[in-house]
Amino acid sequence: MNITDAAKAQLEALLKENKAEGLMMQIATSCCGASPMFSLAVFDDNDVVTTINGIQVLIPAEGKELAEGVKIDVLNGDLVVENLNHSCNCHEEVCSHCHE
């Protein structure tokens, strides 16, 4: 996982504003496979967090491999999560994000 310096600055402000300690990664699945989702978190004493560019991130054990291809950056002033290993090969008409 990579958190750019621009994203770090925005995340630090969000964490402070919301009295959160870091990010928690969750995994969403769809017809295109697994995608990372992040939320602000306050950690429990037994949580094992990883620090990435100064930001604490809780990554579930089943998400370690997925997290390796994740980049959190800023694009046009907004935080964006890029899954660098993701490619949609579903070819299903119901997959709206593939057929916009």
KESETOR-240209 format. One record per atom (N, C-alpha, C): x, y, z. Coordinates in steps of 0.1 Angstrom, whole numbers, padded with zeros to 4 digits, always signed. Example, Ala and Ser with C-alpha at 12.3 -4.5 7.8 and 13.67 -1.06 7.14 Angstrom:
+0132-0057+0078;+0123-0045+0078;+0132-0033+0078;+0128-0022+0071;+0137-0011+0071;+0129+0000+0079;
***
This chain:
+0008-0012+0000;+0000+0000+0000;+0009+0012+0000;+0004+0022-0007;+0011+0035-0008;+0001+0046-0004;+0005+0055+0005;-0002+0067+0007;+0007+0079+0004;+0003+0087-0006;+0011+0098-0011;+0012+0109-0001;+0021+0117-0002;+0023+0129+0007;+0010+0138+0007;+0005+0140-0005;-0007+0148-0006;-0019+0142+0001;-0020+0129+0000;-0031+0122+0007;-0029+0122+0022;-0016+0120+0026;-0013+0120+0040;-0017+0133+0046;-0015+0144+0040;-0019+0157+0045;-0034+0158+0047;-0042+0154+0037;-0056+0154+0038;-0061+0144+0049;-0055+0133+0049;-0059+0123+0059;-0056+0127+0073;-0045+0133+0076;-0042+0138+0089;-0052+0149+0094;-0056+0157+0085;-0067+0167+0088;-0080+0160+0091;-0084+0151+0083;-0096+0143+0086;-0096+0136+0099;-0085+0129+0101;-0083+0122+0114;-0085+0131+0126;-0078+0142+0125;-0078+0152+0137;-0093+0157+0138;-0099+0161+0127;-0112+0167+0128;-0123+0157+0133;-0121+0144+0130;-0130+0134+0135;-0126+0126+0147;-0115+0130+0153;-0109+0123+0165;-0107+0108+0162;-0102+0105+0151;-0099+0091+0147;-0084+0089+0148;-0080+0077+0149;-0066+0073+0150;-0060+0069+0137;-0068+0064+0128;-0063+0059+0115;-0074+0054+0106;-0070+0046+0096;-0079+0040+0087;-0081+0025+0089;-0093+0021+0086;-0096+0007+0087;-0100+0002+0073;-0093-0008+0067;-0096-0013+0054;-0107-0024+0055;-0116-0023+0046;-0126-0034+0045;-0126-0039+0031;-0132-0050+0028;-0131-0056+0014;-0146-0057+0009;-0148-0050-0002;-0161-0051-0009;-0159-0061-0021;-0169-0070-0023;-0168-0078-0034;-0180-0076-0044;-0177-0077-0056;-0187-0075-0067;-0184-0085-0078;-0191-0083-0089;-0188-0092-0100;-0174-0090-0106;-0168-0079-0102;-0154-0077-0107;-0143-0081-0097;-0147-0087-0086;-0138-0092-0076;-0138-0083-0064;-0126-0083-0057;-0125-0076-0044;-0120-0062-0046;-0125-0053-0039;-0121-0039-0039;-0119-0034-0025;-0109-0026-0022;-0107-0020-0009;-0116-0008-0006;-0121-0008+0006;-0129+0004+0011;-0122+0008+0024;-0122+0021+0027;-0116+0026+0039;-0126+0035+0047;-0124+0034+0060;-0132+0043+0069;-0123+0047+0080;-0126+0058+0086;-0119+0063+0098;-0121+0054+0110;-0111+0053+0118;-0112+0043+0129;-0105+0048+0142;-0111+0043+0153;-0104+0043+0166;-0101+0029+0169;-0089+0026+0172;-0084+0012+0173;-0086+0006+0187;-0088-0007+0188;-0089-0014+0200;-0074-0018+0204;-0073-0021+0217;-0059-0025+0222;-0053-0037+0214;-0062-0046+0210;-0057-0058+0204;-0056-0057+0188;-0059-0045+0183;-0057-0043+0168;-0043-0042+0164;-0039-0049+0154;-0025-0048+0149;-0026-0039+0136;-0020-0027+0138;-0020-0017+0127;-0007-0016+0121;-0007-0012+0108;+0005-0010+0100;+0006+0006+0098;+0017+0011+0099;+0019+0025+0097;+0025+0027+0083;+0017+0035+0075;+0021+0037+0061;+0022+0052+0059;+0034+0057+0056;+0037+0072+0055;+0031+0080+0066;+0032+0074+0078;+0028+0081+0090;+0013+0080+0094;+0005+0072+0085;-0009+0070+0088;-0011+0055+0092;-0017+0054+0104;-0020+0040+0109;-0032+0034+0101;-0030+0022+0096;-0040+0015+0088;-0042+0001+0094;-0055-0003+0096;-0058-0016+0101;-0062-0024+0088;-0055-0034+0085;-0057-0042+0073;-0061-0056+0077;-0073-0061+0073;-0076-0075+0077;-0067-0085+0071;-0065-0096+0078;-0056-0106+0074;-0059-0111+0059;-0072-0112+0056;-0076-0116+0043;-0074-0105+0032;-0070-0093+0036;-0068-0082+0027;-0054-0078+0025;-0045-0086+0031;-0030-0082+0030;-0026-0082+0015;-0029-0092+0008;-0025-0092-0006;-0031-0081-0014;-0044-0079-0012;-0051-0068-0019;-0045-0055-0016;-0041-0053-0004;-0036-0040+0001;-0023-0037-0006;-0015-0047-0010;-0002-0044-0017;-0004-0036-0029;-0015-0037-0036;-0017-0029-0049;-0026-0017-0047;-0027-0012-0035;-0036+0000-0032;-0027+0012-0031;-0032+0023-0037;-0026+0036-0036;-0036+0046-0033;-0034+0054-0022;-0043+0064-0018;-0036+0077-0022;-0043+0086-0029;-0037+0098-0035;-0048+0109-0035;-0044+0120-0040;-0053+0131-0042;-0054+0134-0057;-0067+0136-0062;-0069+0139-0076;-0079+0150-0076;-0076+0161-0082;-0085+0173-0083;-0090+0177-0069;-0081+0176-0059;-0085+0180-0045;-0092+0170-0037;-0096+0158-0043;-0103+0148-0036;-0094+0136-0033;-0096+0129-0022;-0089+0116-0019;-0095+0106-0028;-0086+0098-0034;-0090+0087-0043;-0082+0074-0039;-0088+0063-0040;-0082+0050-0037;-0081+0043-0050;-0069+0040-0054;-0066+0032-0066;-0062+0018-0063;-0068+0009-0069;-0065-0005-0068;-0057-0009-0080;-0044-0008-0079;-0035-0010-0091;-0035-0024-0097;-0040-0033-0089;-0041-0047-0094;-0054-0051-0100;-0063-0041-0099;-0077-0044-0103;-0079-0043-0118;-0086-0052-0124;-0091-0051-0138;-0104-0058-0138;-0114-0052-0145;-0127-0058-0145;-0128-0066-0158;-0131-0078-0157;-0132-0087-0168;-0146-0094-0168;-0156-0088-0162;-0168-0094-0159;-0177-0096-0172;-0177-0086-0181;-0184-0086-0193;-0199-0089-0191;-0204-0084-0180;-0218-0086-0177;-0225-0072-0178;-0237-0072-0184;-0244-0059-0186;-0248-0053-0173;-0250-0062-0162;-0255-0057-0149;-0244-0050-0142;-0232-0051-0147;-0220-0045-0140;-0219-0030-0144;-0226-0021-0138;-0228-0008-0142;-0215+0000-0143;-0205-0003-0134;-0193+0005-0134;-0184+0001-0146;-0187-0010-0153;-0180-0014-0165;-0187-0009-0178;-0199-0006-0177;-0207-0003-0189;-0214+0011-0188;-0207+0021-0183;-0213+0034-0181;-0214+0041-0195;
***
